[in-house]
């Protein structure tokens, strides 16, 4: 299973890089233009995003729109290997702290929040709602922790080109509820 995930990761990185080169910032603007209306949630919800790195699709324009719509926002903070992510309050323009892998995080003075909607980065996703990440398990642990506390909605953000036939799945892999791409939102219902 680990070998299958590693092979798919290499292919997914290549595909995502090509999608980024083809679409650039336009993809992030298309996602922002769609918003999260497909979720039919109230504007005062808490939405956690992420600070995009490398050629990840950038949730920044969507987060700015959500802030203007009245949503409370959060960004993840790493707590160490093997631990779930901690979400801290964030607003556009906030000062950020540098962290591992060049990821910017909210500063320690920002309060912790448990989001209602979690925007999730990914390398690949399939039609069942499974995602392939970098292999650290941070989002799987985070989604599992949050789902024990309250109902949440996990929304993967991706280029359309990141969809694959099947992501290899292990017992600890958490499913997405939706994926949002520049061409639209796709829901993953339990069968």
Phi, psi and omega in degrees: 000316180299321179295319180297318179294319181296318178296315179295323179301314181298315179294319182293321177299318179296314181296319180294319178299316178296320179296318178298315179295326181284319189253333180052215183293340180302324180297318179294323178292324177294322177294316180298322181296332178282330183062201178244025181302331181297342179277343181053049179253163180284150183298335185275011179295164175260124179242125174261135177249211176203156176270111184297141174236157180049238184254024174296150174294136188271117178280359183308309179299321177294317180297320178297317178296316180298321177298315179296332179278355177102006177286147170273140186243155176214158173229154183283151174231129179283138179252001180125163181301134178084000182251152174290163175286148174256134179259128178243148179304145180207145173227151177306134180095351178298148172291138182243155178257138176289144180221190182302150176060022179075015180275133176272138181232154173299151180287162185296343181279354179277139182290152174284141178227146172256107187290158173270327179234132179244117173276128190240128173284161179199164174262323180206157174217159178237178184289354177267348181101007176273146181237155173247124177254203182279348177107359180276344178076010184300312182287327176299313179295322181293312179298319179298315180298312182295321181293338175283336183272317188197166174291129176229166175237121178261121183239113175284140174250127187204161166283151178303326183292351181275356178285135179235168180297314181203135173265130175299133187243136173243168188301332183269357182286127179265139180277154169276154173270328181215162163229140178243120178241170177303335181269354177144180181260144177232128179265145177246103182268150176293141179253000000 
